[in-house]
Amino acid sequence: MNHFIFWALGFGTLWGGLKLFDDEVILIVSIFVGVGLILAGLIMAPLPLQIPIEIASVTALFNVCMQCIQRGDRA
């Protein structure tokens, strides 16, 4: 049951990093912390829950990377 706490903290950190911070360094640190918490929750989770949560976390991180690319000035 502790894995739900880590997942909530991890996804909350990812969401907070995207919505609250504009500084890229803080954004990257919050992403790493969020991913670490999600992985800690995955380690403790039962096997049938690991696969769908893993797919969701990869999708969330892909969206974060796309937002970082869109924020950058390519000109």
N, C-alpha and C positions, 0 to 999 in steps of 0.2 A: 504494500500500500504506500510505502514511502516514495516509490517511483513517481507517483502522481504529483507529489510536492516538488520534486526536482524538475519534472516536465513543466509544471506551472511556472516555476521560477525561471526556467530556461526560455520558454516562449514569451514570458512577460519581459524578460531582459531584451530579447530580440525586438519585440514590439516597442518597448521603451526607447531602445537605441535608435530605432528608425524615426519615431515620432518626436522625441524630445531633444535630440542633439543634432546640430549642424556641423560641428567640428568633426572632421574625418577621423582623427586619432581616437577620440572618444567613441565614435561610431564603431570603429574596428575593434576596439577593446570590448565594447558591450556585445558585439557579435561573438567574439571568442569566448567570453564568459557564458553567454547564452548557450552556445554549442557545447561547452564543457558540462553545463548543468543538464542539458538534454542527454548527453552521452552517459552521464552518471545515472540518470533515470533509466536509460536503456539497459545498462548493466544490471540493474536491480529488477527489471521487469521480467515477467514470465515470457517464455518464447512466443506464444501466439500473439502477444501485443507488440513485440519488438519490430516485426516487419512493417506493419502499417505506420507506426510512429516514425520509423526510419525513413520511409518514403515521404512522409509529411515534412520531416525536418530538412531533407535534401531539397524539396520543393521550396520551402521557406528560404533557405539559404540562397537558392538560385535567384529568387525574387529580390533578395537583399543585394546580391551582386549586380543585378540589372539596374537597381535604383542607384547604386554607387556609380555605375558607368554613365547613367543619365545625368547625374549631378556634375560630373566632371566637365571641364571646358576643353573640348577637342579642337577648338579653333586656333 
